[in-house]
């Protein structure tokens, strides 16, 4: 397939944990199945190959970089635009995946696959994200917790695996104060990695189960395509 116009470059931050890069590649493979005519590629900001700046030197004009990120924080606002500029490409950066309804549906589905019934009123969910230095990005996690409980009898609150409060322990205490007797962690992460492993370790020590991250789900790939399409429309209107 020829590169250039119509190229989607799905860009993850990169991780020393190979499961993270494997998830990004699996999402690109899913995109390929959903839209076979699209030139979809994977790139990373650091730690994994290929590097975003290097990929952008090979795709020609008209590429769209879709950040494989949930939060519109430092990596999306600073790292990726800087690498696009470094490459000399005219690529447009799409919006992050954010608190898309499809992703929240996947999060709810992961909990159900872990054996959590929507009708169980004793369930308290710790929606756990990585903390950010960007306060607005942290605040938006509350939207995920609120939307997650729609069509269920659960109660939910947020926790951060790194950085800002509330911690997992604090969030667990809040849920117990609300009357929840069965706690479960819902990781607001796209892929497993060292941070999710630490969250799971906390859960095991406290007798709290954890569902899987969002992963290479079809609806994750559909959300990526939605961001790509929106960026193309914005480019055409500019």
N, C-alpha and C positions, 0 to 999 in steps of 0.2 A: 504494500500500500504506500502511496506517495505521501511524504510528510508535507507539512506546510499548513495551509488553510484547512481548518477542520481537525486540528490536532488538539487533543485533550491531554494535558500533562498533570496527572494526579500526584500531588506533592505532599509527602509526609515529612515530619520533622526528622525522623531517623532515630535509631535506638541501638544500643549494644545488644539488646535482646533480639535474637533472630525471629521470634514470633511476630514482632511488630512489622518488620519488612515483609514477611510472608503474608501477613494479613493485607497489606497494601497491594501486593502483587495479585492476591486472590480477588480483591475488589476490582482491579483492572481486568482480570479475566472474566469476571461477571459482567462488567460493562461491555466487553467484547461480545458476549453472548446476547446481551440486550440490544446492542446496536453494532452489528458486524461491520458496517461500512465506515465506522468512525476509527480514526487513528488514535488509539488511547495508549498512553505510556505512563510509566511510573518514574518518579524522581524523589530525591531526598535532599533535605537541607544539610545534613551532616551524618556522619557515622556509617551510612550505608551508600552503596552505589546502585545506579548512577546518580551523580550530583545534579541538582536542578540547573545550575548555570551551564554545565556541560551539555545537558539534554537540550537546552534552549538554543545552543549554537548549531544544533543539527536539524531543527524542525522548520526552519524558514519562517515566513511571515504568517501572522494570523492565529498563532497558538493561544490557547486559554489554559492558564494555570489554576487548577482547582485545589485549594488547600484541603488535605485530608485531616482537618482539624474541627473540633467541636466548638472551640471558643475563639472569638475574634479578639485575640490578645497579642502578645509580643511577636510570636512567630509569624502570625498572619499579617500584622501591621508593619513590622520592621524587617524581619529576616527575609521573607519571600520577596517583597518589593525590592529590597537591596540586591538580591541575587538576580532578579529579572533585569534590573538596571546594569548590573555587572556583566551580564551576558550580551548586552547590546541589542536584545530582542525587543520587538514591539508587542510581546505577549501581554495579554490582559489578565489581571488577577481576578478570579471569580470570588464570590462571597464564601465564607466558611460554611460548613454544614449546619452548625447552630442547633437550635432547639426545634428542629423540624418535627412535625407530627408523625412522620413515618419513622423517624428514629426513636421517638418515644414509644411508638407501637412496638418496635423491635425490643426495646428495653423491657416493656411489659411482657412480651412474648418470652423473653429469656427467663424472667421470673416464673412464668407458668411452666416452662420446660424444667425448671428447678423444683417443681412440685408445689408451687404456691398458688392456691386457689383464689380467684378474684372475689369469691364470696366469703372468704374467711375474715371476719371482723377483728380477729386477734393479731393480724399481721401488721407489723410496723416496718417500713422500708427506709433504709439509709441510702439515699441517692448520693453516691460518692464520686467526686470529681477531683482532678488535680487542681490545686490552688493556683491562682494567677496573681501577678502584681497589678493587674488591671481590675479595679474594683467592680466595674460594670459587668465584666465577664463572670466574676464570681456571683454577682447578684442574680444573673440570669439562670443559674442552676435551680433557683427556687421555682422558676417556671416549669422546669422538668419535673420536679417533685409534685407540683400541683397538678399538672396535666397527667402524670402517670397514674394517679389515683382515680381518674374519671372512669366510670363503668366498673369500679371495684368497690370493695368495702374496706380497703386498706387505709392506714394513715401513713404519711411519709414526711421526711424532713431531709435536709441536706447535710453533707459532711465533706470535708476536704482532706485528701490523703497527704497533702503537703501544704505548707504555707498558712493561710488564714484560718481562723476559727469559723465554725465549730469543728472540733476534732471528731473522729469516729466515736470516741468514748462519750463526748458531750452529746452528740446526736443520739446515741443509744439511750442515754439517760432521759432525754426529752421524750423519746418514743415510749419509754416505760412509764413516764409520768402521765402520758396520755392514755395509758391502759393497755398498750400493746404487750402481749405475752410471747409472741413469736416474732423475732427480729430477723431480717434478711437484708443483705447488702446488695444493692443494684449498682454495679460499676458503670458510671457514665464515661466509658472509655471505648475507643474503637477497637483496641487490640490488647491482648494480654502482654504483660511485661513485668519489669522489676517492681514498679509501684503497685500494680494490681496484686502481685505476689505478696507484698507487705500487707496490703489490705486484707487479703485472704488469711494471712497468718494471724492478724488481729482477730478476725472472725472466728477462726478455729480456737484461739485461746479463750474467747468469750462465749463459745457455743453458738455463734451466729453463722448461718450459711451464706453463701454468696453465689449469685447467678453469673453467667458468662458475660464478657463484654459484648458489644454490638457485633463485631466481627464482619465477615464478608457475606453479609445478608443481601438478598436481592434489593430490599428497600434502601439499604445504604447506597448501593450502586445507583438506584433510581434517583436518590437525593443528589448524588454527585452529578448525574446527567442534568438534573434540574438547574443546578448552579452553572454548569457549562452553557446550557441553552440561554439562561438569563444573561450571561456575560456576552454571548454572541449578539443578542438583541440590543444590549446596551452599546456594543461596539457599532452596530449598524445605525443606531439612532444618534450617535455622537457626531 
